[in-house]
Amino acid sequence: MTRHFYFTRNFSLVFVLGFVGQILIFVGNVYLANVLGPSSFGILTYAQTMVLYFAVIADSGLQTIGTRRVAQPNEQAPVVLREILTLRMLLSFAVYALLIPFSLFIIPSAAEQSLPLVVGLSVLPLAFLLEWFFQGLERFAIVMVSRLVRGITYLGLLTLFVHTNTDAMRSAIVFVASYCLPTLI
């Protein structure tokens, strides 16, 4: 098969499965906004946004470096995987440790301080997410299935466990769970 065929197939997989996964997450967020209401949804979204900034710090460009190194023909993929995974794990634990005092300082309400701490647990499974590795190997089907599984998990668990405006903590747990399952792929 030609290189053009592989490119077209990979692009199609990335586009279609990635789009479906994002639509599922979008639908989940619309559902969540309707169920939680503006106040609880706003607090949850604030916590998620804060944690995602910390996740960027935890990554520190390691996904890009890892993808590039794995894609190079002279690199040994298992060695690169071990090095990047170790760094990502260490950074994730360090970032979560920084998130604890930050969330206690920045959020004045004691009732809401636990929400970013629970959402913040999502930085730990992000360290084990191997999408960068499979991108470097040009195994895009695995990457897209991982993203699709995240969308299905997120929407599915939200509809199963989040039903009232007092379920913000449950939705935070669902957020973390939706990052845990794709790490198994």
Secondary structure, DSSP 8 states (H G I E B T S, - for coil): --HHHHHHHHHHHHHHHHHHHHHHHHHHHHHHHHHHHHHHHHHHHHHHHHHHHHHHHHHTTHHHHHHHHHHSTTS-HHHHHHHHHHHHHHHHHHHHHHHHHHHHHH---HHHHHHHHHHHTTHHHHHH--HHHHHHTT-HHHHHHHHHHHHHHHHHHHHHH--STT-HHHHHHHHHHHHHGGGG-
